[in-house]
Amino acid sequence: MEVIKKINIRFAGILMLVMLSCVVMFHLLVLSGIIHYSVVWGGRLKSAPQMYLFEAVSLTINLAVLATVSIKMGYIKPFIPQRAVTFLLWALAILFALNTIGNIFAKTILEQILFTPLTLISSVLCYRLAIER
């Protein structure tokens, strides 16, 4: 874990914000129909209404994570206590690690190839942000 501490905190925060912004754009493309919903959620979505629900949840979560990282980096004024931000970053590090495992076993090659490394990197970056005082 000493290696992770060597990651520059500013770099970790900016990279996390860039990746999250790209993920939000990706989900907006899915919602708009430009990218078919069969490539998300492990290829398990069965209908457009189901996709709208799942994508709305995903967008909400990703925007909340964007806000959390932005607070940690000092880009937006905190509207939750700093301890809550740290707790959320720890939870996100664990969640992204578990999501990495899920992406490895996804039915779609896109999730396996693109989102497995993305969630692994996100897990490491959230861990790095969580340990920063």
SVG drawing of the C-alpha trace seen along z (x, -y; Angstrom):
<svg xmlns="http://www.w3.org/2000/svg" viewBox="-40 -26 46 40">
<polyline fill="none" stroke="black" stroke-width="0.4" points="0.0,0.0 3.1,-2.2 3.1,-2.5 -0.4,-4.0 0.7,-6.7 3.2,-7.8 0.4,-8.8 0.1,-12.6 -3.2,-13.6 -3.9,-16.3 -3.3,-13.8 -5.5,-11.2 -8.4,-13.7 -8.2,-15.2 -7.9,-11.8 -10.9,-10.5 -12.9,-13.6 -12.0,-13.1 -12.9,-9.4 -16.2,-10.1 -17.1,-12.8 -16.4,-10.4 -18.6,-7.7 -21.4,-10.2 -21.1,-11.1 -21.1,-7.4 -24.3,-6.8 -25.9,-9.8 -25.1,-8.3 -26.7,-5.0 -29.8,-7.0 -30.0,-8.8 -29.8,-5.5 -26.6,-6.3 -25.0,-3.4 -27.3,-0.4 -28.2,0.6 -27.1,4.2 -23.5,3.2 -24.1,2.0 -25.1,3.6 -23.3,6.8 -25.6,7.3 -28.4,8.2 -30.9,5.5 -34.1,6.8 -35.9,3.7 -35.7,-0.1 -37.8,-0.9 -35.5,1.2 -32.5,-0.6 -34.0,-4.0 -34.3,-3.1 -30.9,-1.5 -29.2,-4.4 -31.0,-7.0 -29.6,-5.3 -26.2,-5.1 -26.1,-8.8 -27.3,-9.7 -24.6,-7.7 -21.9,-9.0 -22.9,-12.6 -22.8,-12.0 -19.3,-10.5 -18.3,-13.5 -19.5,-15.8 -17.7,-13.8 -14.4,-13.9 -14.9,-17.6 -15.4,-18.3 -12.3,-16.3 -10.3,-18.2 -11.7,-21.6 -13.3,-22.4 -16.8,-22.8 -17.8,-24.0 -18.5,-21.1 -22.2,-20.4 -21.5,-17.3 -18.9,-16.8 -15.4,-15.9 -15.7,-12.7 -18.6,-11.7 -16.5,-12.5 -13.7,-10.2 -16.2,-7.5 -17.8,-7.7 -14.3,-7.5 -13.5,-4.4 -16.9,-2.8 -16.3,-3.8 -12.8,-2.2 -14.4,1.1 -17.4,0.8 -15.1,0.2 -13.0,3.2 -16.1,5.4 -17.3,3.9 -14.0,4.8 -14.7,8.5 -18.2,8.1 -16.8,6.6 -14.4,9.5 -17.5,11.8 -19.7,9.5 -21.4,10.9 -20.2,8.2 -16.6,7.8 -16.8,4.0 -17.4,4.2 -14.6,6.8 -12.0,4.8 -13.0,1.2 -14.7,1.1 -12.6,3.7 -9.5,1.5 -11.6,-1.6 -13.1,-0.3 -9.8,1.0 -8.1,-2.4 -11.1,-4.0 -10.7,-1.8 -7.1,-2.7 -7.7,-6.4 -10.6,-6.4 -8.4,-4.6 -5.6,-7.2 -8.1,-10.1 -9.5,-8.4 -6.1,-8.1 -5.2,-11.7 -5.7,-13.9"/>
</svg>
